[in-house]
Structures are given as C-alpha cells and as structure tokens.
C-alpha cells in the first residue's frame, strides 16, 4: 500500500510514553496502528447507531415479530447444544 507522509503535533508526554514502550515499531507504525484502530472504532460506533435507529424505528407489530424470532432462535440454540 502506498504511504503518504503527514506531520502531526501531539502532547510531548504522550510521545515520551510511546517511546518508553518496548515494542519493535517506529513512531510512524504506531501512529498508523492507532489510526487503524480509531477508524475501526468509528465503523463500529456507526454500526451501533444504525442498529439502534433500526430497532427504535420498529412498529409495535415488527417488535412483536422480532421477539418471536428471537425466542425461536434461542430455542433452536438450546436444542442444538443439548
């Protein structure tokens, strides 16, 4: 994957703590890992919000049907693991 050079300014205490870590990674690699983690968390938070919006938008009938499917699934899992 091609790399792009950027410049960032961070708290010096944070840099010192990173430098004290006993890991085989450069500062650039650590920043890249942190950005990947942050992006993954953003995607998960977005998914959580979408799921919450979906369930909050269900009609009373759809909620009842969802509860019935959940009960059926739980029953099937119980039977499978006996």
C-alpha positions in Angstrom: 0.0 0.0 0.0 1.5 3.4 -0.9 2.3 5.7 2.1 1.6 9.4 2.5 3.9 11.5 4.7 2.0 13.6 7.2 3.0 15.9 10.1 1.2 15.7 13.4 1.6 17.6 16.7 1.0 15.6 19.8 1.5 16.1 23.5 5.1 15.6 24.5 4.2 13.4 27.4 2.3 11.1 25.1 5.3 10.8 22.8 7.6 10.0 25.8 5.2 7.3 26.9 5.2 5.8 23.4 9.0 6.0 23.2 9.3 4.1 26.5 7.3 1.1 25.2 9.4 -2.0 24.5 8.0 -2.7 21.1 9.6 -3.2 17.7 7.7 -0.4 15.9 8.6 3.1 14.7 6.6 6.1 15.7 5.1 6.1 12.2 4.0 2.5 12.6 2.5 3.3 16.0 0.5 6.2 14.6 -0.7 4.1 11.7 -1.8 1.4 14.1 -3.6 4.0 16.2 -5.4 5.4 13.2 -6.5 2.0 12.0 -7.9 1.3 15.5 -9.6 4.6 15.6 -11.2 4.0 12.1 -12.3 0.5 13.2 -13.9 2.0 16.3 -15.7 4.7 14.2 -17.1 2.0 11.9 -18.3 0.0 14.9 -19.9 3.1 16.5 -21.6 3.9 13.2 -23.0 0.4 13.0 -24.2 0.6 16.6 -26.0 3.8 15.9 -27.6 2.3 12.7 -28.8 -0.8 14.6 -30.2 1.4 17.4 -32.0 3.6 14.9 -33.4 0.5 13.2 -34.8 -1.0 16.4 -36.1 2.3 17.7 -38.0 2.7 14.3 -39.7 -0.7 14.5 -43.5 -0.7 14.7 -45.3 -2.5 17.5 -46.0 -5.4 15.2 -42.5 -5.6 13.9 -41.2 -5.6 17.5 -43.5 -8.5 18.4 -42.4 -10.4 15.3 -38.7 -9.7 16.2 -39.3 -11.0 19.8 -40.9 -14.2 18.3 -38.0 -14.8 16.0 -35.6 -14.2 18.9 -37.4 -16.7 21.1 -37.4 -19.3 18.2 -33.7 -18.8 17.7 -33.0 -19.2 21.4 -35.0 -22.4 21.4 -33.2 -23.7 18.4 -29.8 -23.0 20.0 -30.9 -24.7 23.2 -31.9 -27.8 21.3 -28.7 -27.8 19.3 -26.4 -27.6 22.4 -28.2 -30.3 24.4 
